[in-house]
Amino acid sequence: MQTIFKNIKKFFIKTDKILWLLTIAATVYSIILIQSMQRGFEYNYLTSQILAIVIGYIVAVILTVIDYQRIADKWIFLMILSLALLIAVFFVGINVTGTDDTAWIVLPGGLSFQPSEFVKVFFIITLSKHMQILVDKERLHSLLGVLSLLLHTAVPAVLIHAQGDDGTVLVFLFIFIIMAFVGGVQLRYFLIMLLLVATAVPIAWNFILNEEQKNRFLAIFDLDGNALTNYGWQQYQGKVSIASGGMSGTGLGNGARVSSGIVPEQENDFIFTVAGEELGFIGCLLLLALILMIAVKIIIEAFKARDYLGKMLCVGVFAMISVQTIINIGMVLGLLPVIGITLPLFSSGGTSALAVLLAIGLVHSVHYHRDVVNTHNGQLKHNRYKYMRNTAYYN
């Protein structure tokens, strides 16, 4: 018993208490919004959300006390698991109401989960380890090294694209770009990628995107026609709901538009509209402030990590949360097309909440073990730092 109390005391001393508090505040806020929103629905979104959050925190605590180096050493297993999950979708995957992609697997008991959400976290781990290996072998600046990273990203991206979930593909690509840039991939490769993307855009528009995907882009610029009747309906109603809240909102449980469910998927991708209508501009600002502080805290942990691997894990989690937030808010405000991206820690959906908490658990592991002076293979290799940008931060 004494040992248990000693370990608990050690955990609270070494863990990142500010990041825990910010994360708890965000999940409590999300529960409040979902509780208020679901009064207009028969389905109980709150129960599954709370269950996922509880499990997420338990696993996050477990990940915290495990050295992230040991987790990353299992990267081959995680790559195989990722491929198995993504391939399984083609055989047993289902389409969930309100989506146009087949990316969910139903578990016994009727619960469903989206494998790509977990694969995002596995991708951050495996890509971080991959980059660490290239740095150790001094191949990060070589063409073959960069191509291997591109292949690492392309495999899950292509499989997820085949499932119809191009929004998640976009998140994968941005995670890769941010991690590669911060990790030290030379700028000339980004210039080449930019030129290739510029060349690919007209090809994608004419030969890859279907009519529905094109209309989602066009809806952003067609506020008088398409936006009011078809593909822009969701964004238009979402903006009306946010505007109706004014400065302080109508009050929790008092939003008429929330009660009517006029905004499609407001429990999920458009949860921001619930905050806007019932808590107003102040509620929206608080929501964004919480996510911003979490993202800033994560990137600070990257600067303080003990080694290259820890830094890249934190950068990957920062990229995932930041990119998803920017895309989601852009969708809701009509600045970006609707591509089915959840708002981290806030959107209803157990898989999304659980995956984000797992990712934050990795960041806690980096913080918890940053004073460890030895890795699995002996002493740290200080020449890894020369590959990091802004090396003054890492001295």
N, C-alpha and C positions, 0 to 999 in steps of 0.2 A: 504493500500500500504506500509505503514511504517513497519507493521508487517511482510509482505512478505520479504522486504529487510533485516529485522532483522534476519529472519529465514535462509535466504540465507547466510548471513554473518556468522551465527552460524554454518551452515553446512560446509563452507569452513574452518572455524577455527578448528572444531573438527574432520573432516574427514582425512583419510590417503592419503595425496596428493601424496606421492611417489608411493604408490601402484596404484593409479589412473593413474599417468603418465606412469608407466611401462605397465599397461594394455592397455592404449590408444596406446602406441608405438607399442605393439604387434599386435593389431587389424589393425592399419594403415599399418604395414608391411605385414600382411596377405592380405589386400586389394590390395596392390601393386603387390604381387606375383600372386594373382588370376587374376588381370587385365592383367598381362603379359601372363599368362598361357592360358587364354580363347580365345586368338586370333586364336587358332587352332580348336575351337569348334563352332558349331552353337548355342548351348544353352548358355544363359547369366547367368553364375554362380554369377557374381558380384552383380547384383541387389538384389537377394534373400539374399546374404551374408550381404550386407550393411543394408538391412531392419532388419535382425535378430540382427545385432550388435547394431543398433539404439534402437530397442525394449529392447535388453539386458541391455544397459546402463540405460535406463529409469527405468526398473524394479530394477536394481541394486541400483540406487539412492533411490528408494522407500524402498527397503529392508534395506538400510543403516540407515534410520531414524526410522525404527521400531525396538524396542528392540528384540533381537534374542530370549530372553526368551519367549516372547509372541508368536513368530513364532514356537518355539519348543513345546509350550503348545498345539499346534494343531497337535501333532504327530499322534494321532489316525486317524484323518481325512486324513492326508498325507499317512498313511499306506493303508487306504481304497482306496484312490485315486490311489495310486501306483498299487494295485492289480487290480483295475478296468481297468486301462490303459493297463496293461500287458495281462489281460484276453481278452480285446477287440481285441487285435491283432489276436487272434485265429479265430475271427469271421469276421473281416473286414480288416485284415492285408494284405499287398501286398509285393511282391518281387521287389526290385528296381534293375534296370540294373546294372551289375557289382558286385552284391552280390549273395551269395548262401543261404541267410536266409530270412525268412518272418518276418520282424520286423518293418514295416512302416505302418502308417495309412494315408489315403488320406483325406484331408479336402475339403470342397466346394471351388471351384475355381482352383482345381488342385494342390494345395500345399500339400506336404507330410511332416510328422514329425515322428521321431523315439521315441516312448514313453520311452524306456529304458534310453535315455539320461537324461530326466527329473527325472526318477525314481532314477538315481544315486544321484542326489542332494537331493531328498526326503529321500533316504536311509541314507545319511550322517546326516540329521536332526533327523530322527527317531532313528537311532542307538545311536547318541549322547544323546538324551533324555532317551533312554532305559538304557544306561550306567549310566547316572546321577541318575536315580531312583534306580538302584542296589547299587550305592555308598551310597545314602541316607539311604537305608535300610541295609547297610553293608552286601550285598549278592554278591558283585562282585567276592569274592574269593571262593564262594561256587560252587560246581559242577552244581547244578540246575541253578544258575545264568549264568554260562558260557554256559550251554546247551541252555538256553533261547536266548542268543546272537547268537548262532549258528543257531537256528531255525529262528531267525529274518533275518539272512543272506540267509539261504537256500531257503526260500519261493520265493523271487524274482529271485534268481540264478537258481532255477529249472525251473521256468516259462520262463526265458530268454533262457536257454539251449534248452527248447522245441521249441523255435522259431528258433533255429539254430545259435544263436549269441553267440558262446562260448568265443569269444574275450571279450565281455562285461562281461560275467560271471567271467572271470579271473580278470578283473578290480574290480568287486565287492568283490571278495575274498581277493585281496590285500588291498583294503580299510579297510575291516574288520580286517585283520591281523595287519595292522599298527595302527589302532585306538585301538584295543584290547591291543596291546603291550604297547603303550604309555599311555593308560588309566589305566593300573595297573593290567590287568589280569595276574595271576601268571605264571611263566615260565614253570612250570610242564605241564600246559595245552598245551603250544606250542610244547613241546617235544612229548606229546601224539599225537597231530595233525600231527607232522612230521613223526612219525612212521606209522600213518594211511595213509598218502599220499604216503609214500614209498611202502606200501603194495598195494595201489590202482593203482599205475602206470602201472604195468604189466596187471592188470585186465582191466584198461581203454584202453590200447593199443590193447589188444586182443578181447575185447568184446564191447567196447563203441565207439571208434573212427572209422569212416568210412575210406575207401581207400583214398579219397581225403584229409582228414585231416592228415592221415599218410604220404602221399606224400609231403605235405607242410613241415613237419618236415624233411623228408629225403632229400628234395631239398637243404637244407642248406649244406649238406655234399656231394652233387653230382654236382659239378660245371662243369664237362665236358659232362654230359649227360642230366639228367632231368632239370638242371638249364637253359640250352640253348634252350630247346624245349617245356617244358610243365610247371609244377608247379613252377619252379624257374625262368621262363622267366621275370616276373615282377621285381623281385629283381635284376636279372642280368642287365636288361636295366636301372634300377634305379641307380645302381652303376656306369654304364658306363656314364650316364648323369652327375652324381656328379663329376666323375673323369675328364670329358671333360671341366669342368669349371675352373680347375686349381686354382690359388690363388685368382684372382679377377673376374673371370667369363667372359662370352661373352658379358655381358651387357643386361639390361632389354629390352625385345622385340627382342633380337638378337639370342636367343638360337634355333638352327636348330632342335634339338631333341624335345624341348618344342613345337615348331610349328607343328611338325609332329605328336605329340601325341603318340609317340612310347611307352612311359611308361604308362601302364594302371592305371587308377585312380590317375593320377598325380595331379588332382585338389583336391583330398580328402586325402586318406591315404598317398600318395606319394608326397605331396606338397613340402617336403624337397628337392626333386630332382630338382625342379624349382629353388630354392635358390642356390643349388649347381652348376647347369649349368650356370645360368645367373649372379649370384653374387659371385660365387666361394667359396673358403674356408672362406674368410672374411664374406661373407653373411651368410654362415652356422654357423659360430662362433657367429655372432651377434644374429641370431635367437635363438640359444641355450642359449646365455647369457641372453636374455630377459626372457626366461622361467625360467632359474635358479634364476634370481633375484626376479621374482614374487614368486617362490616357497619359497625362503629364507625369503622374506618379510612376507609371510603367516605364516611360522613357528615361526617367531619372534613375530607376533601378538598372536600366541598361548601362548607363554611364558608370554605375558603381559596381557592376558585376565583376567577379574575380577573373574571368577569362572571356575569350572570344565566343565560345559556345553560349555562355550565359547571356552575353550581350545580344546575340542573334535571336535567342529564344524570346527575350523581352521585346526586341524590335519587331519580331513576327507577330506577337500578341498585340502590340501597339498598332501595327498596320491593320490587323484584322478588325479591331474595335473601331479604329478611326475611319477606315474605308467604309465599313458597313454603316456607320453613323452618317457620314457625309452623303452616301448614296441614298439612304433611307430618308433623311430630311429633305434631300433634293427631290426625291419622288413625291413626298407629301406636299411640298411647296410648289410643285409643277415645274421645277427647274430641270429635272431629269425624267426620263421615261420610267414607267412602272416596270420593274424587273424582278420583283419578289424578294427584296432584301429586308431582313428583320432589323429592328433597332436593338442593339446589344443590351441585354439585361432587362429590357422593358417590354419587348413584344411577347405576347402569349405564344407559347410553343415550348414544350418541355425540352425538346432536343436542342434548340437554340440556347436556352438558358443554361442547360447542363454543360454544353460545349464551351460557352464563354467562361463559366466558373472553372472548368478544367484548365482552360488556358491561363486564367488568373492564378490558379494553383501552381502552374509552372513558374510564373513570375515570383510568387512567394518562395518557391524552392530556390530560385536564384538569390533572393535576398537572404534567406535563412542560412545558406551555405556560402555566402560570399567571403567569409573569413577563413574558410578551409584553404590551407596552403598547398595541399597535395591533391592530385587527380588520380584517376585509375591507373595511369601509366607513369606516376612519379611526379616530378616537379612541373610547374607550368612552363610552357615555352613562351618566353617573352617576345620572341620575334613575331608572334601572331598579331601583335598590336600594330605592326607597321602596315597591315592591310586595312585597318579601320580608318575611316575618314575622321578628320578633326582629331588627330592623335593627341593633341594637347589635353583632351579630356581624359585620356587613359593613362597618363603618366602618374 
